[in-house]
Amino acid sequence: MRVNLTNEQKDYAIFLPALSGFYATYVGKQRFGEYVPKNRIPTNLSNGVESLNYLNKDQGQFQYKWTLYSAGHADLDTTKDVPKEDMVRNRDRENTWLLGDSGGFQIGKGVWEGDWKDPNCPKAQKKRDGVLRWMDAYMDYGMILDIPAWVARSPAGAKATGINNYAQAVAATKINNDYWMKHRTGACKFLNVLQGETHDDADDWYQQMKHYCDPKKFPETHFNGWSMGGQNMCDVHLVLRRLVELRFDGLLEKGVHDVMHFLGTSKLEWATLLTDIQRAVRKYHNENFMITFDCASPFLATANGQVYIQNEIEHNKKWTYRMKPSVDDKKYSKDTRGFRDAVLNDGIFQNFEDSPISQGLKISDVCIYAPGDLNKIGKEGKTSWDSFSYALQMGHNVWSHINAVQEANRQYDNRVIPRMLMQEKFDRVYFRDVVDAIFATDDRDRALALVDSHSRFWTEIPGTRGAVGKKTINARTFFHIHFEEVSPEPEEELDSGEFTEDQEHNLDLLEESQED
C-alpha cells in the first residue's frame, strides 16, 4: 500500500483535496485539548488524531503535501488564535503547498452580503480586505476574489450582492482585482480567475482581465498565474484555445505565470487529460508550468453517507473511483473485526480497497453507537455513527481519491486509455497526440486551427460541469445534524464525484454542527 503519496506524484497534474473545515477541526482542536476522547481514537491511528493530517510528513498516517483551503469557510481574523484551523495556519510551510480559494462562491450564493459593485461598500470592503490579509498570511498561492458570472442566476446571490447581470459581475471583479493589486504584500502569489458561462462570455472575460497578469503593465504587482472557472474548467475546446492565446499573448511565461488551477474538477479522466496538457506546455514553452485541480468529493461523499471502495480503470472504458453507501448498523458497535473483513464477509461490499486509515480500523470504530446509546444531544438517534465516524471515513476517502488520481496516471502512461481520450470513428486519434501537436507549433493561427479542427473530439470529453456531458444525480437530503444525527441512507451510489446542491449542502450542515 502506498503511504507517501507526495513521493508518488511524479510529473502528473496535481490534485488538491478541497480540505473540509469539519475535517481540519479535528486535527486542529486536538492539538489544544482532548477534543476527541482518548478512548474514542482507534488504536490503528499511531499518532492519534494527528494521524489524519496528511500534511504532516512525520505523523500523518499517509503523507501528501498539497491541498486547497477556502477563505469562504475560514476565520479571516489573522490577529487571533483559531485552534480549529491550526492544521492550515501552523502547517510546515517548507514541506507543504496550499492554494487558497477566495470565497467567490460565497458571494455568488449570497452568503457574503454587500454591494460588490461599490468599492466603498463597508460590508464588501471588510471581506475584500479580510480575504487578502488571510491569503497573505497563510497561503502559498491564492485565487483572486472573483464574482462568478453565474451570480445573476442565483436568486440569493443577486439579492445579496445587487449584481443582476454578467457585466456587473465583471465590473465588481475588477474592483476586487484593483484593490488586491494595490494592497498585496507579495507573501502570497495570486491566480487570475477566468469566468464565463459561454465561449463568448469567457472570451470577453479574458480580454477584460488578462492585463492583470501582464508584467509589462504591472512590473511589481501583476498576478502570477491563472485559475479556470465557469465553462473554462470543463470545456476542453475552450481550455485549449485559452492556453494557446495565453502562450502567444506572453502570459504563460516561466517564472512569471507558472501555475494554472482548474476549479471543481472531479472526473478521473481529467486527471490524465490535464497531465497531457501540463507535459506539452512544459515541453514546448514553460518548463516550470504546473497544473493543479481540486474537488471536495472525498468530504462530500462522507457527508452523504458514501465511502470509496475501489477504482475502475480499464482500457477503452469509462473510468471512475467507485463509492457506495457505507455501513451503518448498531449491531456492529461491539464487533471487533477489521472494517474491511466485516464489510466483505457480511456482503456489504463485494470489493473494498483498504487505505492507511481503514487498515487496522475496526468496524466498531465507525459504527460506534449501540442500541439505546444517546448521541451528543442526549437522544437516541437512528444512526450508529458519531461525528468522528465521519472524520475517519473522510480520511479514508481522501487517500482513496489521491491514490485513484495517481493510479489513473500510472495506467495512462502504460497505454491504458479511457474511452473519452481516444477517437476511433475513422483513424484512431489519441488526445495526448493532438495536444502535443497543438503546442509543438510556434504559430498562433495554426495552433488555433488545430484546436478547432478537432471540435467533434472535444464534444465527446465531458467535464464535471457545463453544457458538455453534465450528469446530475438526484438523491434525497438525508442529513440534518442540527437537530439529531440521522442515519445516512442515500438512495444510490454516487459516480465520479458529482453532487447536487442539496448533497453539497450536507457538508455545510456537518461543518455547522461542530461545537466552537
Phi, psi and omega in degrees: 000133180281129183247315179271088183284343173298315181290338181277355191291326180055219183254033181278157166303144192262121174280133177247109172301129178279087190307126178279138175299328177300313181292314182298329181300320180297315179295312184294309185291331180294338178288342185249000181169187182268069179297319171253120180304145183302324182283358177262347184277122180303145185291340181283348177276095191296335178243032178065212182296330179300339177300336179283349184275094182291346176282346182271104187290343182260327187243352178292143177296331166220163186237135175204121193274351187250141172198169175241141175223139188260133172296338180296339179246005188262160167276115187277357180280105183276000183267354183236159175283137179230089185307322184293344179250016184295333177301328180267311187293324184245039175285167175281101187296331182285337186240016177221163179219119182240138173252130179264128170274141194275339183104013176301329178298320179295325176294313182300327181270359177084010180286321177262094184286156177148159176273089186289350175281345184253114181296348182256005178293122184299319181295313180295319182295324179298316178290318182303313180285322182297317179295319179300312181296320180296316178300312182298329183281324194234345187253151172280312173233154177213153176273142177296162185274081181278155172258110185304142182297339183274003185302326182294338178273354178262108182306317180293321180294314180297319181293318185282335186250342184075011180264118189244359180202172183301316183299322179290326176296320177297312182298318181292323177296321178297323177299314179296316180300315181298318180294315181295320180297324182285327190247001180294150180264343185095354180292327179244139176268142188246142178258129178282115185277130178256122181245188181124130184264351175228167177299319181296314179293321179296320177295317180296316179301315180300314181297326182277341186248347190295333183295340179293343178258007187271110180292342177288325179273326182228078187301326186257335190239006182302154176287165198245012181166200191223148172231131186261113178240178179058221180291340179298336187267352188225001184242105186300320179303312181292320179302311184291321176298317182295320179295320177298315180296318178300317181300310186277349171272000180073029185241026177222046192266147179300131179077357182240311181230070188271347187238136171229127181247141176249118183285141169052051184250111188243344182291134186295325179298329180292337176299323179275323177302315180290329174296318177303314181295314180302315181295321180293317179295319178297321184292320190250347187219303187226104186292346179266358188299134182226126175258133172239157177209148184232161162200162180257015187308318181300326181276318178297321180302313182296318179298339177254021172076019185251150177227142177288134181242329182191164173259148176235100186230095181234152181298134176060032177232170171287136180259147177198158164260123189273130175247149176222156172303128185283168181286134178210094184208127183294344180293344182268004188296336179247010184278121184266007177292154174298151183303311182297315180301317184293314184290332177279314182295328181268006175072018178290318173233150172277331179222150175203118178267120179294156171240170174299338177279315184281335180294119183092352177284136175272152179295333177287345174289335177265309179271078192275329184275132173266164175305131181094344178292144178262143179275190189292344178256016173079022179237157172271110181272176179281333187271154173269357182270143162256183184297324182290337174301322177295316182298318180299316182286331172299316179300316176300316183294323179298310178302316183298321181289314179300315180297322179297317179298315181290321178294323176301317179293322178297315180293322179299320177292340176268016176072022168272114192244130175290154185305319187288346183257016169216143181243131186231026182291322178238271171265154178287124181236130179256141179305315185299326181287321178295316180298318178300318180294323180298317184271349178288332182279144179256023179241123183302309185297320179294319179297315179295323178296322177296319177300309184293329183291344179252026185301326180292326176297315184296327181292345179265007178247092183288145174260178181294320179227175176103178186289340184270111171065027181292136178238131179238132178246126179259114175229146186290151175287121184251347194251124177218069190286353176303325188249325177197160176277118188253142181300127178286112184229066178296148185283338182205161177290153179262150186231133174062020171070026178259134188229148174283169178299321179297319179293322176295325181293334179299326177291323176299317179297321179297317180293321180292339183284342184288144178284138177286000000 
